[in-house]
Amino acid sequence: MRENIFVSKKDLVATGSNIASMILIAILIWQSIMLQSQLETQQKQTAILERQFAEKDRPWISILEFSEYSENKIQYRYTNFGNIPNTNGTVLVKAAQFPFTKNDLQSTGEQGTKIGVILPNQHKNHQILASTDLILKAKSGEAPLYFGILIKYDYLEGKHGEFGAIVQYSTNVKDFIILDNWAS
């Protein structure tokens, strides 16, 4: 017996249909993989843009200057470098004749003085009520003098910001030097 080596049209159509179906499935799988990749890329880009927006469109309150404005009277000047105002805030000032850290300043539990709203690019000055004796001892080199300033503020839907600085009076330069500062 001889085998029929010819394929019928029906078999050719079925085989062609199967091949076309497999190609179509492969194309759909490839498109699905590409769409998933594009979705992941878009999600990453969206997260970056959200982070940039959150960092740009917020208040950034910081100290501009720390100085003696009159004989034995000290003040600091701060401003909002951000694009929007804060909704409220407080400032805590600590003076000591010994060094202290950011953690010491943040964990005092004290409330601080209300500073209210600070508009973008608005400057405010605050006097520090330190005893003249403390200041004179620092100037003469008899005892060191450290100040810590912690500004906490709120903005947009309960978000919080903070700026802090630790400053020391230097007898070498006859002025205040910033030992540490931070912002969040």
C-alpha angles and dihedrals in degrees: 000000000000124000119231106247094186120093118219123239089246091058092046092051091048092049092046090048091051092049092048091049091051092049090048091050090049091050092049092049091049091049090049091052091048092048091050090051091049091049092052091049091050091049091052092048091048091051091051092049092048090051092048091049092049092050096043102040100053137080118275107192116190142159115262100183142006114195152139105261097181135006105309093344119119131200139170128209123213137178143186108251092179131097098246134041124255116246096225140331151174136224125211120196123192125186124194143158091227132061119263136181139238088258091053090053096045095047100051092105090219117136100219130210121304114251099181124205120345115197122216110285092005114140125212131185125209127189119222115226100218123151117261088230091060092049094047092050090052093048093049092048091242094122134003121248124211130182128194121196122190119184115189122183143169130222141167115007099344099313117149135216133187139191124185137176137182113208133186130196108238118208089196096062096023090230143080122283125197111237097180139357136174142178135198 
